[in-house]
Amino acid sequence: MDPNLQREWSFNDFEIGKPLGKGKFGRVYVAREVKTKFVVALKVIYKEQLEKYKLHHQLRREVEIQISLKHPNILRLYGWFHDSERVVLILEYAYNGELYKELSKRHHFSEKEAATYILSLTEALAYCHEKHVIHRDIKPENLLLDHEGRLKIADFGWSVQSKMKRQTMCGTLDYLAPEMVENKGHDYAVDNWTLGILCYEFLYGAPPFEAESQIDTFQRIKNVDLIFPPSPIVSSDAKNLIKRLLVKDSSRRLSLQKIMEHPWIIKNANCIGDCT
């Protein structure tokens, strides 16, 4: 299968394997293209669900954005097809699955692993932002690992391509920036905020503003109520990076370029896979 080939696909082109996951609107399966034996993931979305939740526009936008992105840390969308009941996205297969599962199993990552993941994410987001794409929903469940352990941003369901500030509140509560919580206009800097949240979560095992109730979480985000627990022991450089990203004034958050140049990243991040 030539990933760059534009053609009409159907279920007959694939041998369908085991399910990889189940979402609200459908399932994901590992599959093999019949002619070339090229392994992919098929995300099967039911039209009935798209109808019910009025998600046609969102899915179209997701497909248009993801199919145009070609970066080693972004999951490729090779193409799509549909029949009377389903829409199917043909995606790159990430052999090692969700980063979330790995984090849950191990509770937290080492500083070297965390820095490597943050650098990969920063490079992918810099590429997205150059193309005027704001992701708006970076979280461990939306990050996959390929067979080499390289991180891939996988879900572009809340992404938007825009040069203007946006108003829609979207994404996942623990990862929302203060401007989204307060329903103010937001821009690319919401992704920079999320990098701070993830850096904290990778090192401590939970997002920083987690609370008993939704209201309490909202409040902690608004106040940037940032507390570093004593355990595990985390370096002052890592805390410095987190503090410079979790800043309420979005214009004062560390830029993606400055993240890449941060001492903690330079000291700890390793190259995974093809590092040219």
C-alpha positions in Angstrom: 0.0 0.0 0.0 1.4 3.4 -1.0 0.5 5.8 1.8 0.6 8.7 -0.7 -1.8 7.0 -3.2 -5.2 8.7 -3.5 -7.7 6.0 -4.5 -11.2 4.6 -3.7 -11.0 2.2 -0.8 -13.5 -0.3 0.6 -13.7 -3.0 3.2 -12.7 -5.5 0.5 -9.2 -4.0 0.3 -8.5 -5.1 3.9 -8.2 -8.2 6.1 -9.6 -7.0 9.4 -7.9 -8.1 12.6 -8.4 -7.7 16.3 -10.1 -4.6 17.8 -7.6 -2.1 19.3 -10.1 0.0 21.1 -13.7 1.2 21.5 -14.9 4.8 21.5 -18.2 6.5 21.9 -18.8 6.6 18.2 -17.2 3.3 17.0 -14.2 1.0 17.1 -10.6 0.8 15.9 -9.2 -2.4 14.4 -5.8 -3.5 13.2 -6.0 -4.4 9.5 -3.8 -5.4 6.6 -4.2 -4.1 3.1 -4.8 -7.3 0.9 -2.3 -6.6 -1.9 0.7 -5.2 -0.2 0.2 -6.6 3.4 0.7 -3.1 4.7 -0.6 -2.9 8.3 -2.9 -0.1 9.2 -5.5 0.8 11.9 -9.1 1.3 10.7 -11.2 3.6 12.8 -14.8 2.7 12.1 -17.4 5.4 12.9 -21.1 4.7 12.8 -23.2 7.2 10.7 -26.1 6.7 13.2 -23.8 8.2 15.9 -22.6 11.0 13.7 -26.3 11.9 13.1 -27.3 11.6 16.7 -24.5 13.8 18.0 -24.4 16.1 15.0 -20.7 15.4 14.4 -20.5 15.5 10.6 -18.8 18.9 10.5 -16.4 18.0 13.2 -15.4 14.7 11.5 -15.0 16.5 8.1 -12.7 19.0 9.8 -10.7 16.3 11.6 -10.1 14.4 8.3 -9.2 17.6 6.3 -6.7 18.6 9.0 -5.1 15.2 9.8 -4.8 14.1 6.1 -2.7 17.2 5.4 -0.2 16.7 8.3 3.0 14.7 7.6 5.3 14.7 10.6 7.1 11.8 12.4 5.3 12.6 15.7 1.8 12.9 14.1 -0.2 9.7 13.3 -0.7 9.6 9.5 -4.2 9.5 8.1 -3.8 7.8 4.7 -7.4 8.0 3.5 -11.0 7.2 4.2 -14.1 5.5 2.8 -17.7 4.9 3.7 -20.7 2.6 3.1 -24.3 2.9 4.0 -23.7 2.6 7.8 -20.1 3.5 8.5 -17.3 6.0 7.8 -13.8 4.4 8.0 -10.6 6.3 8.5 -7.4 4.5 7.4 -4.7 5.3 9.9 -1.1 4.6 10.6 -0.8 1.6 13.0 1.0 2.4 16.3 2.2 -0.9 17.6 2.7 0.0 21.2 -0.7 1.6 21.8 -1.7 4.4 24.1 0.8 6.3 26.2 -1.9 6.6 28.8 -1.8 2.8 29.4 2.0 2.9 29.8 1.7 5.8 32.3 -1.1 4.1 34.2 1.0 0.9 34.5 4.2 2.7 35.6 2.6 5.6 37.6 5.1 8.1 36.3 8.0 8.4 33.8 11.7 9.1 34.4 12.9 12.6 33.6 14.6 11.4 30.5 11.5 9.7 29.2 9.3 12.7 30.1 11.6 15.2 28.4 11.8 13.0 25.3 8.0 12.9 25.0 7.7 16.6 25.7 10.3 17.4 23.0 8.5 15.1 20.5 5.2 16.8 21.3 6.7 20.3 21.1 8.2 19.6 17.6 4.9 18.2 16.4 2.9 21.2 17.7 5.4 23.6 16.2 4.7 22.0 12.9 0.9 22.2 13.5 1.1 25.8 14.5 3.1 26.7 11.4 0.1 25.3 9.5 -2.3 27.3 11.7 -3.6 24.2 13.3 -4.4 24.3 17.1 -4.8 20.8 18.5 -6.8 21.8 21.7 -7.0 18.2 23.1 -3.5 16.9 23.8 -3.8 14.3 26.6 -2.2 10.9 27.2 -5.2 9.0 25.7 -4.6 10.9 22.4 -0.9 10.0 22.3 0.2 6.7 20.8 3.6 4.9 20.6 4.9 3.1 17.5 7.1 0.0 17.5 10.2 2.1 18.2 8.6 3.9 21.1 8.2 7.1 19.1 5.3 9.3 20.3 2.5 10.1 17.8 -0.3 12.6 18.3 -3.4 10.6 17.3 -6.7 12.4 17.6 -7.5 15.6 15.8 -11.2 15.6 16.7 -11.1 19.0 18.5 -8.5 20.6 16.2 -9.1 23.8 14.3 -7.3 25.6 11.5 -7.5 29.3 12.2 -5.4 32.4 12.4 -8.0 34.1 14.7 -8.9 33.6 18.3 -11.5 31.0 19.0 -14.3 30.9 21.5 -15.4 27.3 21.7 -14.7 25.5 25.0 -13.5 22.0 24.1 -11.1 19.4 25.1 -10.8 17.5 28.4 -11.3 19.3 31.7 -8.0 18.5 33.5 -6.0 19.8 30.4 -8.0 23.0 29.7 -6.2 26.4 29.8 -7.6 29.2 32.1 -8.8 31.2 29.1 -10.9 28.2 27.9 -12.3 27.6 31.4 -13.3 31.3 31.6 -14.8 31.2 28.1 -12.4 33.8 26.8 -10.9 33.8 23.3 -8.0 31.4 22.9 -5.2 30.8 20.4 -2.2 28.5 19.9 -1.1 29.1 23.5 -3.7 26.6 24.8 -1.4 23.9 23.4 1.6 25.3 25.2 -0.4 25.2 28.5 -1.2 21.6 27.8 2.5 20.7 27.5 2.9 22.1 31.0 0.1 19.9 32.3 1.5 16.8 30.5 5.0 17.5 31.7 3.7 17.5 35.3 1.5 14.4 34.7 4.4 12.5 33.2 6.6 13.2 36.2 4.0 13.0 39.0 1.4 10.5 37.6 -1.6 12.8 37.7 -2.5 16.2 36.2 -1.8 19.2 38.5 -5.3 20.6 39.0 -7.2 17.4 39.6 -9.8 17.8 42.3 -12.8 16.1 43.8 -15.4 17.9 41.7 -15.5 19.6 38.3 -16.1 23.0 40.0 -13.0 22.5 42.2 -10.9 21.6 39.2 -12.2 24.7 37.3 -11.3 26.8 40.3 -7.8 25.4 40.6 -7.1 26.0 36.9 -8.4 29.6 37.1 -6.2 30.3 40.1 -3.3 28.3 38.7 -3.2 26.5 42.0 0.1 24.7 41.3 1.5 22.4 44.0 4.5 20.1 43.6 4.2 17.1 45.8 7.4 15.9 47.7 7.4 12.5 46.0 8.6 11.5 43.4 11.7 13.7 43.6 11.6 16.0 40.5 14.5 18.3 39.5 14.3 22.0 39.8 14.8 22.4 36.1 11.7 20.3 35.3 9.7 22.3 37.8 11.0 25.5 36.2 9.7 24.4 32.8 6.3 23.5 34.2 6.0 26.8 36.0 6.9 28.8 32.9 4.2 26.9 30.8 1.4 27.0 33.4 1.1 30.8 33.4 -2.4 32.4 33.4 -1.5 35.2 30.9 -1.3 33.2 27.7 1.1 35.7 26.1 3.7 35.0 28.8 3.8 31.3 28.4 7.1 29.8 27.2 7.1 29.6 23.4 7.6 26.2 21.7 11.0 27.3 20.5 12.0 28.2 24.1 10.8 24.8 25.3 13.1 23.1 22.9 16.0 25.2 24.2 15.1 24.8 27.9 18.0 23.3 30.0 15.8 20.4 31.2 15.0 19.4 27.6 18.6 19.7 26.4 19.9 17.7 29.4 17.3 14.9 29.3 15.6 14.4 25.9 16.8 11.5 23.9 16.3 10.8 20.2 13.9 8.0 19.3 13.6 6.4 15.9 14.7 8.4 12.9 16.2 11.6 14.4 17.3 13.3 11.3 
